[in-house]
Amino acid sequence: MIIDIHTHLGDILYPNGGQLIDQKNVRKKIFFDVISQSEFLLHTGISDAVDQWLYKKMYTLVTRASRARNATATLENMRQSMDATGVVKSVCMPIPPYVTFDDLRCAQAKDAGVIAFTGIDYTRKYDVASALKSDVSKGAKGIKLHPIIQRAPMDNQKTFEAMEAFAPFRLPVLFHCGISSYYLGAEQQEKENAGFGAIAYARDLVANFPNVTFIAGHAGLFQYREVMDLLAGFKNVMVDTSVQSPGHIRELLNVFGPERLMYASDWPFGNRKSAIKIMKKACQGDKSLEKRIFYENAALLLGI
């Protein structure tokens, strides 16, 4: 059995993104994308420096591929992907105001395989503490923070206030970790701040809330070594392995230990079959290790 600790439903980039969740027969608009090539190679590049250089050179192609995948994030497609890969639970991440906890809670009512996290809406003034308490009472199993899309660094005052209110619930906080982009043209300046994905912002947050379990999304993407250097010393930090190669995962295992890694695909931005192959290769045939990372760590964290 597999728990996917980091997935998405709905259009996380535009208003009313939750409306995508219930659409039927949605297919990716482009047949081939450059992310597929990386997945075929199990995200094993020539070197970290070259990979980052290529990402910058191919930014437009990579972003178009990500956006095409984002547009396929329906409940129907998620269920098909779960059935095809043996995933029993998909932990779904909102990004308010585009996709909200209420959107995911509605999806969960239709498919018990969905586990909904809540989030913070940085675009409006409201009683965040009361809203989080209400969401937890309705079944929210954690919080998602996306500093880039939400244009809110993790040392934001509203974030700290939310963590103060959320800490007593003893639920995890998954944050996007690493530099990445999601928009093209003028929208890139208007709708995102890629620099807010820097690992230093995360270090300050996790240091101030030692009783909150944080999950570093994607283990920092290209900045995974910074995640090891800056975050591994905090025992309240776990990592998800989405978009990392087998070699990187083995490095993360050596630094964080097997009890602090969890399988993730970042579906639909990542392909589950490729992510499972990567994890199996990283575990090198150790079935006990596979079981821990595919299921047990997440089940313990979520109280399943």
C-alpha positions in Angstrom: 0.0 0.0 0.0 1.1 3.5 -0.8 0.3 6.9 0.7 1.1 9.8 -1.6 1.9 12.7 0.8 1.9 15.5 -1.7 -0.7 15.8 -4.5 -3.1 18.4 -6.0 -6.7 18.6 -7.1 -8.0 21.5 -9.1 -6.4 24.4 -10.9 -4.0 25.8 -8.3 -2.9 28.8 -10.5 -6.2 30.7 -11.2 -9.4 31.8 -9.4 -12.2 29.3 -8.9 -9.7 26.5 -9.5 -11.9 24.0 -7.5 -14.3 23.9 -10.4 -11.8 21.7 -12.3 -12.1 18.9 -9.8 -15.4 17.5 -10.9 -14.9 17.8 -14.7 -14.9 14.6 -16.7 -12.8 13.3 -19.6 -10.1 15.9 -19.2 -6.8 15.1 -21.0 -3.5 16.8 -21.2 -3.5 19.3 -24.0 0.1 18.5 -25.2 1.1 15.0 -26.1 4.7 15.2 -25.0 6.3 17.5 -22.5 9.9 17.9 -21.4 9.1 16.8 -17.9 8.2 13.4 -19.3 11.7 13.0 -20.6 13.2 13.7 -17.2 10.7 11.2 -15.6 11.8 8.6 -18.2 15.4 9.1 -17.0 14.2 8.9 -13.4 15.2 12.6 -12.9 18.9 11.5 -13.2 20.7 14.3 -14.9 24.3 14.9 -15.7 25.0 17.0 -12.7 23.1 19.4 -10.4 24.7 22.4 -11.9 23.9 21.3 -15.5 20.3 20.5 -14.5 19.8 23.9 -13.1 21.4 25.5 -16.2 19.1 23.5 -18.4 16.0 24.4 -16.3 16.8 28.1 -16.8 17.4 27.6 -20.6 14.2 25.5 -21.0 12.1 27.5 -18.6 9.3 28.2 -21.1 9.0 24.5 -22.1 9.1 23.3 -18.5 6.5 25.8 -17.4 4.2 25.0 -20.3 4.5 21.3 -19.4 3.7 22.1 -15.7 0.7 24.2 -16.7 -0.6 21.4 -19.0 -0.4 18.9 -16.2 -2.1 21.3 -13.7 -5.1 21.5 -16.1 -5.6 17.7 -15.7 -6.1 17.7 -11.9 -9.6 16.3 -11.8 -10.9 13.8 -9.3 -11.6 11.3 -12.1 -8.0 11.5 -13.3 -6.6 11.2 -9.7 -8.7 8.1 -9.0 -7.5 6.5 -12.3 -3.9 7.2 -11.4 -4.3 5.8 -7.8 -5.9 2.6 -9.1 -3.1 2.1 -11.6 -0.3 2.5 -9.0 -1.7 1.0 -5.8 -2.0 4.4 -4.0 -4.6 4.1 -1.3 -4.5 7.7 -0.1 -3.7 10.9 -1.8 -2.9 13.8 0.5 -4.3 16.8 -1.4 -2.8 20.3 -1.0 -4.9 23.5 -1.4 -3.4 26.8 -2.5 -5.9 29.5 -1.4 -7.5 31.5 -2.9 -7.4 29.3 -6.0 -8.1 25.9 -4.5 -9.4 25.8 -0.9 -9.9 23.3 1.9 -13.7 23.3 1.2 -13.0 22.3 -2.4 -10.9 19.4 -1.2 -13.4 18.5 1.5 -16.1 18.1 -1.2 -13.8 15.9 -3.2 -13.1 13.8 -0.1 -16.8 13.3 0.4 -16.9 11.7 -3.1 -13.7 9.7 -2.8 -12.4 8.3 0.5 -9.0 8.1 -0.9 -8.6 11.9 -0.7 -7.1 13.4 2.5 -7.5 17.2 2.6 -5.1 19.7 4.0 -6.1 23.3 4.7 -4.3 26.6 3.9 -4.0 30.3 4.5 -5.5 32.9 2.3 -3.1 35.8 2.1 -5.3 37.8 -0.2 -7.9 38.8 2.4 -8.2 39.9 6.0 -10.0 37.3 8.3 -9.7 35.5 11.6 -7.1 32.9 10.5 -7.1 31.1 13.9 -10.8 30.6 13.9 -10.8 29.4 10.3 -8.1 26.9 11.0 -9.9 25.6 14.0 -13.0 25.2 12.0 -11.2 23.4 9.2 -9.6 21.0 11.7 -13.0 20.2 13.2 -14.1 19.4 9.7 -11.3 16.9 9.1 -8.3 18.9 7.8 -5.2 16.8 8.4 -2.5 19.6 8.0 -1.6 22.9 6.3 0.0 23.6 3.0 2.1 26.7 2.4 3.2 27.7 -1.1 5.3 30.9 -0.7 5.9 31.3 -4.4 2.4 31.1 -5.8 0.9 32.8 -2.7 3.7 35.5 -2.8 4.2 35.2 0.9 7.7 34.3 2.3 7.6 31.8 5.2 8.8 34.5 7.6 5.5 36.4 6.9 3.8 37.7 10.0 0.5 36.1 9.0 2.2 32.7 8.6 3.8 32.9 12.1 0.4 33.9 13.6 -1.2 30.9 11.8 1.5 28.5 13.1 0.8 29.8 16.6 -2.8 28.9 16.2 -2.2 25.6 14.5 0.5 24.2 16.7 -1.8 22.9 19.4 -3.5 20.5 16.9 -0.3 18.6 16.4 -0.9 18.3 12.7 1.8 18.6 10.0 2.6 21.6 7.8 3.8 20.9 4.3 5.6 23.7 2.5 6.7 24.1 -1.0 10.5 24.1 -0.9 12.9 25.2 -3.6 13.0 27.7 -6.5 10.4 27.1 -9.2 8.1 29.0 -11.6 4.5 28.5 -12.8 3.6 31.4 -15.0 4.7 32.9 -18.3 5.2 36.4 -19.6 3.7 39.3 -17.6 1.9 36.9 -15.2 5.2 35.7 -13.9 5.9 39.1 -12.3 2.3 39.6 -11.2 1.5 36.3 -9.7 4.6 34.7 -8.3 7.9 35.3 -6.5 10.2 32.4 -7.1 12.8 33.7 -4.6 10.4 33.0 -1.8 11.1 29.3 -2.2 14.6 29.8 -0.8 15.5 27.3 2.0 16.6 30.1 4.4 13.0 31.2 4.8 12.0 27.7 5.8 14.8 27.4 8.4 13.5 30.5 10.2 10.0 29.1 10.4 10.9 25.5 11.6 13.3 26.9 14.2 10.6 29.0 15.8 8.0 26.1 16.0 9.9 23.0 17.3 6.7 21.3 18.3 5.2 21.5 14.7 6.2 18.8 12.2 7.1 20.4 8.9 7.4 18.6 5.6 9.8 20.1 3.1 8.1 19.6 -0.2 10.1 18.1 -3.0 13.1 18.0 -0.6 14.0 21.4 -2.0 14.0 20.6 -5.7 17.4 21.6 -7.1 18.3 23.0 -3.6 18.1 19.6 -1.9 21.6 19.9 -0.6 20.6 23.2 1.1 17.7 21.3 2.6 20.2 18.8 4.1 22.5 21.5 5.3 20.0 23.9 6.7 17.0 21.7 7.8 18.2 18.2 8.7 19.4 19.4 12.1 15.8 20.2 13.1 14.2 17.0 14.2 10.7 18.4 13.5 11.5 18.4 9.7 10.6 15.6 7.3 10.9 15.6 3.5 8.8 14.4 0.7 10.7 12.8 -2.2 8.8 14.1 -5.2 10.9 15.1 -8.3 14.1 13.8 -6.8 16.3 11.1 -8.4 17.3 7.8 -6.8 20.8 9.1 -6.0 19.4 12.2 -4.3 17.0 10.1 -2.2 19.8 8.0 -1.0 21.7 11.1 0.1 18.6 12.3 1.9 18.2 9.0 3.6 21.8 9.2 4.9 21.2 12.6 6.3 17.6 12.6 7.5 17.2 8.9 8.2 14.5 6.6 6.9 12.0 7.7 9.6 11.9 11.3 8.1 11.3 10.5 4.4 8.0 10.0 2.7 7.0 9.1 -0.8 5.4 11.8 -2.9 4.6 12.3 -6.6 3.3 15.9 -6.6 0.6 14.5 -8.9 -0.5 15.8 -11.5 2.8 17.7 -11.8 4.6 14.5 -11.3 4.0 11.0 -12.7 3.2 8.4 -10.0 4.6 5.4 -11.9 8.0 7.2 -12.4 8.0 8.3 -8.7 7.4 4.7 -7.6 10.2 3.4 -9.8 12.6 6.1 -8.4 11.8 5.1 -4.8 12.2 1.4 -5.4 15.6 2.0 -7.0 16.6 4.2 -4.1 15.6 1.6 -1.6 17.8 -1.0 -3.4 15.6 -4.0 -2.8 15.1 -3.3 1.0 11.4 -4.1 1.4 11.2 -2.9 4.9 12.6 0.5 3.9 10.1 0.6 1.0 7.2 -0.1 3.4 8.4 2.6 5.8 8.7 5.3 3.1 5.7 4.3 0.9 3.3 4.0 3.8 4.3 3.7 7.4 5.9 7.2 8.0 2.9 9.0 6.5 0.4 6.8 8.2 1.9 7.5 11.6 2.1 11.2 10.9 -1.5 11.4 9.8 -2.9 9.1 12.4 -4.1 6.5 9.8 
